Amino acid sequence: MPGTSDTGIPGRNLRHSGPTALRILVGAHLRRLREARNISREEAGYLIRGSHSKISRLELGRTGFKLRDVADLLTLYGADEAERATLLAMAEQANAPAWWQDYRDVVPDWFEDYLGLERDASLIRTYEIQYVPGLLQTEDYARAVIRQGREQDPVEEVERRVLVRMRRQQILMSAAPPKLWAVIDEGALRRQVAAPETMRAQLEHLAMLAELPHVTIQVLTFGSGGHVGGVGPVTVLRFAPAELDDVVYLEQIAGAQYLTRRQDALPYQHLLDSLALHARPSAATPAILRMLAAATV
């Protein structure tokens, strides 16, 4: 398998992956070792003074690692010295603090996982029906969107949420940015969520971003018909390590659903393929955005 040694140990090149991807990789390898020894989650949890649910979270990469716990589990599972050294090094790197920890007051727990996955992804495919995707929003547009439904929130809290959204966007301007492929419903571009000047600036910003080589923006126009009616926003994240499956992110009002099993993710991959097929080609996007900007009054 690409990225692994002949024994299935994650390759050294994977240590350049982000912390969230590393957590998932280390957790998956710990699960394979445990299952190969026919050790139950209950037995493994007892060893590290935890429960079977703690082992489950570790194996899914949903929590940070205590290096002592990883070392104890590797001993229990009979890992050799090469596996031990590699996995402990990866676990230590996976514990690197994330920038959003400074914003824990405005970032809900369920969204922290997404921030890590988004940062580590090599390809982000997204469909948005109500708003411009967060990675493509201007500061003023983001502020207007965030204020909706939060009219009673302190101004300082709103501004910190805006800062989080702007900080997320730095990945698009990094030295090795992910590829972003966004399909945006025409209704999201026409919806007046802010003052006309803010909407025009947002459309101009989209046109600028669409020129970047790693950004593809398509518009699903009203003339596209009902091929994909009744579908809400969806994001599919893909990662460079071959060991990691795609993750489907479905945001809800007060939480989110993460689909990680291949059979669960496949329908959404097909959905995004269909959306891209029925949307206008990316070459038409600048003209569509200019038309919408001219109509904004």
C-alpha positions as a Markdown table, in Angstrom:
| # | Residue | x | y | z |
|---|---|---|---|---|
| 1 | Met | 0.0 | 0.0 | 0.0 |
| 2 | Pro | 1.4 | 3.4 | -0.9 |
| 3 | Gly | 2.8 | 5.3 | 2.1 |
| 4 | Thr | 3.4 | 2.2 | 4.2 |
| 5 | Ser | 6.2 | -0.1 | 4.7 |
| 6 | Asp | 6.0 | -3.8 | 3.8 |
| 7 | Thr | 4.8 | -4.5 | 7.3 |
| 8 | Gly | 2.0 | -1.9 | 7.1 |
| 9 | Ile | 3.8 | 0.6 | 9.3 |
| 10 | Pro | 2.9 | 4.2 | 8.3 |
| 11 | Gly | 5.8 | 5.5 | 6.2 |
| 12 | Arg | 8.0 | 8.3 | 7.4 |
| 13 | Asn | 6.7 | 10.7 | 4.8 |
| 14 | Leu | 3.4 | 10.6 | 6.6 |
| 15 | Arg | 5.0 | 12.5 | 9.5 |
| 16 | His | 4.6 | 15.6 | 7.4 |
| 17 | Ser | 0.8 | 15.2 | 7.6 |
| 18 | Gly | -1.2 | 17.5 | 9.8 |
| 19 | Pro | -2.0 | 16.6 | 13.4 |
| 20 | Thr | -5.6 | 15.5 | 12.7 |
| 21 | Ala | -4.6 | 13.2 | 9.9 |
| 22 | Leu | -1.8 | 11.8 | 12.0 |
| 23 | Arg | -4.2 | 11.1 | 14.9 |
| 24 | Ile | -6.4 | 9.1 | 12.4 |
| 25 | Leu | -3.4 | 7.2 | 11.0 |
| 26 | Val | -2.0 | 6.3 | 14.4 |
| 27 | Gly | -5.5 | 5.3 | 15.7 |
| 28 | Ala | -6.1 | 3.1 | 12.7 |
| 29 | His | -2.8 | 1.4 | 13.1 |
| 30 | Leu | -3.5 | 0.8 | 16.8 |
| 31 | Arg | -6.8 | -0.8 | 15.9 |
| 32 | Arg | -5.2 | -3.1 | 13.4 |
| 33 | Leu | -2.6 | -4.2 | 15.9 |
| 34 | Arg | -5.3 | -4.8 | 18.6 |
| 35 | Glu | -7.5 | -6.8 | 16.2 |
| 36 | Ala | -4.5 | -8.9 | 15.0 |
| 37 | Arg | -4.0 | -10.0 | 18.6 |
| 38 | Asn | -7.7 | -10.6 | 19.2 |
| 39 | Ile | -7.7 | -8.1 | 22.1 |
| 40 | Ser | -11.0 | -6.5 | 23.0 |
| 41 | Arg | -11.5 | -2.8 | 23.5 |
| 42 | Glu | -12.4 | -3.5 | 27.1 |
| 43 | Glu | -9.1 | -5.3 | 27.7 |
| 44 | Ala | -7.1 | -2.5 | 26.1 |
| 45 | Gly | -9.0 | 0.1 | 28.0 |
| 46 | Tyr | -8.3 | -1.6 | 31.3 |
| 47 | Leu | -4.6 | -1.5 | 30.6 |
| 48 | Ile | -4.6 | 2.3 | 30.2 |
| 49 | Arg | -7.0 | 2.9 | 33.1 |
| 50 | Gly | -9.8 | 3.8 | 30.7 |
| 51 | Ser | -12.9 | 2.4 | 29.1 |
| 52 | His | -13.7 | 0.7 | 25.8 |
| 53 | Ser | -15.1 | 4.0 | 24.6 |
| 54 | Lys | -11.8 | 5.7 | 25.2 |
| 55 | Ile | -10.1 | 3.1 | 23.0 |
| 56 | Ser | -12.8 | 3.7 | 20.4 |
| 57 | Arg | -12.1 | 7.4 | 20.4 |
| 58 | Leu | -8.3 | 6.8 | 20.2 |
| 59 | Glu | -8.7 | 4.5 | 17.3 |
| 60 | Leu | -11.0 | 6.9 | 15.4 |
| 61 | Gly | -8.5 | 9.8 | 16.0 |
| 62 | Arg | -11.1 | 11.7 | 17.8 |
| 63 | Thr | -9.0 | 12.6 | 20.8 |
| 64 | Gly | -5.4 | 13.5 | 21.6 |
| 65 | Phe | -2.8 | 10.9 | 22.7 |
| 66 | Lys | -1.1 | 10.4 | 26.0 |
| 67 | Leu | 2.2 | 9.0 | 25.0 |
| 68 | Arg | 2.3 | 6.7 | 28.0 |
| 69 | Asp | -1.0 | 5.2 | 26.9 |
| 70 | Val | 0.3 | 4.7 | 23.4 |
| 71 | Ala | 3.5 | 3.1 | 24.7 |
| 72 | Asp | 1.5 | 0.7 | 27.0 |
| 73 | Leu | -0.8 | -0.3 | 24.2 |
| 74 | Leu | 2.1 | -1.0 | 21.8 |
| 75 | Thr | 3.6 | -3.2 | 24.5 |
| 76 | Leu | 0.3 | -5.1 | 24.9 |
| 77 | Tyr | -0.1 | -5.5 | 21.2 |
| 78 | Gly | 3.5 | -6.8 | 20.7 |
| 79 | Ala | 4.7 | -4.1 | 18.4 |
| 80 | Asp | 8.3 | -4.3 | 17.3 |
| 81 | Glu | 10.8 | -1.6 | 17.9 |
| 82 | Ala | 10.4 | -0.1 | 14.4 |
| 83 | Glu | 6.6 | 0.2 | 14.8 |
| 84 | Arg | 7.0 | 1.5 | 18.3 |
| 85 | Ala | 9.5 | 4.3 | 17.3 |
| 86 | Thr | 7.4 | 5.4 | 14.3 |
| 87 | Leu | 4.0 | 5.4 | 16.0 |
| 88 | Leu | 5.3 | 7.2 | 19.1 |
| 89 | Ala | 6.9 | 9.9 | 17.0 |
| 90 | Met | 3.7 | 10.3 | 15.0 |
| 91 | Ala | 1.6 | 10.4 | 18.2 |
| 92 | Glu | 3.8 | 13.1 | 19.7 |
| 93 | Gln | 3.5 | 15.2 | 16.5 |
| 94 | Ala | -0.2 | 14.7 | 16.5 |
| 95 | Asn | -0.4 | 16.4 | 19.9 |
| 96 | Ala | 0.8 | 19.7 | 18.5 |
| 97 | Pro | -1.5 | 22.5 | 19.7 |
| 98 | Ala | -3.9 | 23.8 | 17.1 |
| 99 | Trp | -4.4 | 27.5 | 16.5 |
| 100 | Trp | -8.1 | 27.3 | 17.2 |
| 101 | Gln | -7.5 | 26.4 | 20.8 |
| 102 | Asp | -7.2 | 30.1 | 21.4 |
| 103 | Tyr | -10.8 | 30.4 | 20.3 |
| 104 | Arg | -12.4 | 27.7 | 22.4 |
| 105 | Asp | -14.9 | 30.2 | 23.7 |
| 106 | Val | -16.5 | 30.5 | 20.2 |
| 107 | Val | -15.5 | 27.2 | 18.5 |
| 108 | Pro | -17.9 | 24.4 | 19.6 |
| 109 | Asp | -16.3 | 21.0 | 20.3 |
| 110 | Trp | -18.1 | 19.4 | 17.3 |
| 111 | Phe | -16.5 | 21.9 | 14.9 |
| 112 | Glu | -12.9 | 21.4 | 16.2 |
| 113 | Asp | -12.7 | 18.1 | 14.3 |
| 114 | Tyr | -13.7 | 19.8 | 11.1 |
| 115 | Leu | -11.1 | 22.5 | 11.5 |
| 116 | Gly | -8.4 | 19.9 | 11.8 |
| 117 | Leu | -9.7 | 17.8 | 8.8 |
| 118 | Glu | -10.0 | 21.0 | 6.7 |
| 119 | Arg | -6.5 | 22.0 | 7.5 |
| 120 | Asp | -5.0 | 18.6 | 6.7 |
| 121 | Ala | -7.0 | 17.9 | 3.5 |
| 122 | Ser | -5.4 | 17.8 | 0.1 |
| 123 | Leu | -8.8 | 18.2 | -1.7 |
| 124 | Ile | -11.9 | 20.0 | -0.4 |
| 125 | Arg | -15.1 | 19.5 | -2.4 |
| 126 | Thr | -18.1 | 21.4 | -1.2 |
| 127 | Tyr | -21.6 | 22.3 | -2.3 |
| 128 | Glu | -23.4 | 25.2 | -0.7 |
| 129 | Ile | -27.0 | 26.2 | -1.3 |
| 130 | Gln | -27.6 | 29.0 | 1.2 |
| 131 | Tyr | -24.4 | 31.0 | 1.6 |
| 132 | Val | -21.0 | 31.4 | -0.1 |
| 133 | Pro | -18.7 | 28.7 | 1.4 |
| 134 | Gly | -16.8 | 29.9 | 4.5 |
| 135 | Leu | -13.4 | 29.5 | 2.9 |
| 136 | Leu | -14.5 | 32.0 | 0.1 |
| 137 | Gln | -16.2 | 34.7 | 2.2 |
| 138 | Thr | -15.0 | 38.2 | 2.6 |
| 139 | Glu | -14.7 | 39.5 | 6.1 |
| 140 | Asp | -17.8 | 41.8 | 5.8 |
| 141 | Tyr | -19.9 | 39.1 | 4.3 |
| 142 | Ala | -18.8 | 36.6 | 7.0 |
| 143 | Arg | -19.7 | 39.1 | 9.6 |
| 144 | Ala | -23.2 | 39.6 | 8.2 |
| 145 | Val | -23.7 | 35.8 | 8.0 |
| 146 | Ile | -22.5 | 35.2 | 11.5 |
| 147 | Arg | -24.7 | 37.9 | 12.9 |
| 148 | Gln | -27.8 | 36.2 | 11.6 |
| 149 | Gly | -29.5 | 34.6 | 14.5 |
| 150 | Arg | -27.0 | 36.1 | 16.9 |
| 151 | Glu | -28.3 | 39.6 | 17.2 |
| 152 | Gln | -28.1 | 39.4 | 21.0 |
| 153 | Asp | -24.5 | 38.2 | 21.1 |
| 154 | Pro | -21.8 | 40.6 | 22.3 |
| 155 | Val | -19.9 | 42.3 | 19.4 |
| 156 | Glu | -16.6 | 40.9 | 20.7 |
| 157 | Glu | -17.9 | 37.4 | 20.4 |
| 158 | Val | -19.1 | 38.0 | 16.8 |
| 159 | Glu | -15.8 | 39.4 | 15.9 |
| 160 | Arg | -13.9 | 36.4 | 17.3 |
| 161 | Arg | -16.1 | 34.1 | 15.2 |
| 162 | Val | -15.2 | 36.3 | 12.2 |
| 163 | Leu | -11.5 | 36.0 | 13.1 |
| 164 | Val | -11.8 | 32.2 | 13.1 |
| 165 | Arg | -13.3 | 32.2 | 9.7 |
| 166 | Met | -10.6 | 34.4 | 8.3 |
| 167 | Arg | -7.9 | 32.3 | 9.9 |
| 168 | Arg | -9.3 | 29.2 | 8.3 |
| 169 | Gln | -8.9 | 30.8 | 4.9 |
| 170 | Gln | -5.1 | 31.0 | 5.3 |
| 171 | Ile | -4.8 | 27.5 | 4.0 |
| 172 | Leu | -5.7 | 28.7 | 0.5 |
| 173 | Met | -2.7 | 31.1 | 0.5 |
| 174 | Ser | -0.2 | 28.7 | 2.1 |
| 175 | Ala | 2.9 | 27.3 | 0.4 |
| 176 | Ala | 1.1 | 24.0 | -0.3 |
| 177 | Pro | -2.6 | 24.8 | -0.5 |
| 178 | Pro | -5.3 | 22.2 | -0.8 |
| 179 | Lys | -7.3 | 22.0 | -4.0 |
| 180 | Leu | -10.7 | 23.6 | -3.4 |
| 181 | Trp | -13.6 | 22.6 | -5.7 |
| 182 | Ala | -16.8 | 24.5 | -4.8 |
| 183 | Val | -20.2 | 24.3 | -6.4 |
| 184 | Ile | -22.4 | 27.1 | -5.3 |
| 185 | Asp | -26.1 | 27.3 | -5.9 |
| 186 | Glu | -27.2 | 30.5 | -7.7 |
| 187 | Gly | -29.6 | 31.2 | -4.9 |
| 188 | Ala | -26.7 | 31.6 | -2.4 |
| 189 | Leu | -25.1 | 34.2 | -4.7 |
| 190 | Arg | -28.3 | 36.2 | -5.1 |
| 191 | Arg | -29.4 | 36.0 | -1.4 |
| 192 | Gln | -29.1 | 39.5 | 0.1 |
| 193 | Val | -27.6 | 38.7 | 3.4 |
| 194 | Ala | -25.7 | 42.0 | 3.6 |
| 195 | Ala | -25.7 | 45.5 | 2.1 |
| 196 | Pro | -25.4 | 45.8 | -1.7 |
| 197 | Glu | -21.8 | 47.0 | -1.5 |
| 198 | Thr | -20.9 | 44.0 | 0.6 |
| 199 | Met | -22.6 | 41.6 | -1.8 |
| 200 | Arg | -20.8 | 43.2 | -4.8 |
| 201 | Ala | -17.5 | 43.0 | -3.0 |
| 202 | Gln | -18.2 | 39.3 | -2.2 |
| 203 | Leu | -18.9 | 38.5 | -5.8 |
| 204 | Glu | -15.8 | 40.3 | -6.9 |
| 205 | His | -13.8 | 38.4 | -4.3 |
| 206 | Leu | -15.1 | 35.1 | -5.7 |
| 207 | Ala | -14.1 | 36.1 | -9.2 |
| 208 | Met | -10.6 | 36.8 | -7.9 |
| 209 | Leu | -10.3 | 33.5 | -6.1 |
| 210 | Ala | -11.6 | 31.6 | -9.2 |
| 211 | Glu | -8.4 | 32.7 | -11.0 |
| 212 | Leu | -6.2 | 30.8 | -8.5 |
| 213 | Pro | -4.9 | 27.5 | -10.0 |
| 214 | His | -5.9 | 25.4 | -7.0 |
| 215 | Val | -9.5 | 26.9 | -6.8 |
| 216 | Thr | -12.4 | 25.7 | -9.0 |
| 217 | Ile | -15.7 | 27.5 | -8.6 |
| 218 | Gln | -18.9 | 26.4 | -10.4 |
| 219 | Val | -22.4 | 27.9 | -10.2 |
| 220 | Leu | -25.4 | 25.7 | -10.2 |
| 221 | Thr | -27.8 | 28.1 | -12.0 |
| 222 | Phe | -31.6 | 28.2 | -11.7 |
| 223 | Gly | -31.6 | 26.8 | -15.3 |
| 224 | Ser | -29.9 | 23.6 | -14.2 |
| 225 | Gly | -33.2 | 22.1 | -13.4 |
| 226 | Gly | -34.2 | 19.7 | -10.6 |
| 227 | His | -31.4 | 17.1 | -11.0 |
| 228 | Val | -30.3 | 17.5 | -7.4 |
| 229 | Gly | -33.3 | 18.9 | -5.6 |
| 230 | Gly | -33.7 | 18.7 | -1.9 |
| 231 | Val | -29.9 | 18.5 | -1.1 |
| 232 | Gly | -28.4 | 20.5 | 1.7 |
| 233 | Pro | -24.8 | 21.7 | 2.0 |
| 234 | Val | -22.2 | 19.0 | 2.0 |
| 235 | Thr | -18.4 | 18.9 | 2.1 |
| 236 | Val | -16.1 | 15.9 | 1.2 |
| 237 | Leu | -12.5 | 16.0 | 2.4 |
| 238 | Arg | -9.7 | 14.0 | 0.8 |
| 239 | Phe | -6.3 | 13.4 | 2.2 |
| 240 | Ala | -2.9 | 12.8 | 0.7 |
| 241 | Pro | -2.1 | 9.6 | 2.7 |
| 242 | Ala | -3.6 | 6.6 | 0.8 |
| 243 | Glu | -4.5 | 5.1 | 4.2 |
| 244 | Leu | -7.1 | 7.8 | 4.9 |
| 245 | Asp | -10.6 | 7.4 | 3.5 |
| 246 | Asp | -12.6 | 10.5 | 2.5 |
| 247 | Val | -14.6 | 12.2 | 5.2 |
| 248 | Val | -18.0 | 13.6 | 4.5 |
| 249 | Tyr | -19.0 | 16.6 | 6.7 |
| 250 | Leu | -22.7 | 17.4 | 7.1 |
| 251 | Glu | -23.3 | 20.5 | 9.3 |
| 252 | Gln | -26.5 | 20.8 | 11.3 |
| 253 | Ile | -28.0 | 23.5 | 13.5 |
| 254 | Ala | -26.3 | 22.5 | 16.7 |
| 255 | Gly | -23.8 | 19.8 | 15.6 |
| 256 | Ala | -22.4 | 18.0 | 12.7 |
| 257 | Gln | -22.3 | 14.5 | 11.3 |
| 258 | Tyr | -19.0 | 13.0 | 10.1 |
| 259 | Leu | -19.2 | 10.0 | 7.7 |
| 260 | Thr | -16.0 | 8.0 | 7.5 |
| 261 | Arg | -17.0 | 4.6 | 6.2 |
| 262 | Arg | -16.5 | 4.2 | 2.4 |
| 263 | Gln | -20.0 | 2.9 | 1.9 |
| 264 | Asp | -21.5 | 5.9 | 3.6 |
| 265 | Ala | -19.3 | 8.4 | 1.8 |
| 266 | Leu | -19.8 | 7.0 | -1.7 |
| 267 | Pro | -23.3 | 8.5 | -2.3 |
| 268 | Tyr | -22.0 | 12.0 | -1.4 |
| 269 | Gln | -19.0 | 11.5 | -3.7 |
| 270 | His | -21.4 | 10.6 | -6.5 |
| 271 | Leu | -23.6 | 13.6 | -5.5 |
| 272 | Leu | -20.8 | 16.1 | -5.9 |
| 273 | Asp | -19.9 | 14.5 | -9.3 |
| 274 | Ser | -23.5 | 15.0 | -10.4 |
| 275 | Leu | -23.5 | 18.6 | -9.2 |
| 276 | Ala | -20.3 | 19.4 | -11.0 |
| 277 | Leu | -21.8 | 17.8 | -14.2 |
| 278 | His | -25.0 | 19.9 | -14.1 |
| 279 | Ala | -23.4 | 23.1 | -12.9 |
| 280 | Arg | -22.1 | 25.6 | -15.4 |
| 281 | Pro | -18.4 | 25.0 | -16.2 |
| 282 | Ser | -15.8 | 26.9 | -14.2 |
| 283 | Ala | -14.9 | 28.9 | -17.3 |
| 284 | Ala | -18.3 | 30.5 | -17.2 |
| 285 | Thr | -18.0 | 31.5 | -13.6 |
| 286 | Pro | -16.4 | 35.0 | -14.1 |
| 287 | Ala | -19.2 | 36.0 | -16.5 |
| 288 | Ile | -21.9 | 34.8 | -14.1 |
| 289 | Leu | -20.4 | 36.7 | -11.2 |
| 290 | Arg | -20.1 | 39.9 | -13.2 |
| 291 | Met | -23.7 | 39.6 | -14.2 |
| 292 | Leu | -24.8 | 39.1 | -10.6 |
| 293 | Ala | -22.6 | 41.9 | -9.4 |
| 294 | Ala | -24.1 | 44.3 | -12.0 |
| 295 | Ala | -27.6 | 43.3 | -10.8 |
| 296 | Thr | -26.9 | 44.0 | -7.2 |
| 297 | Val | -28.6 | 47.2 | -6.1 |
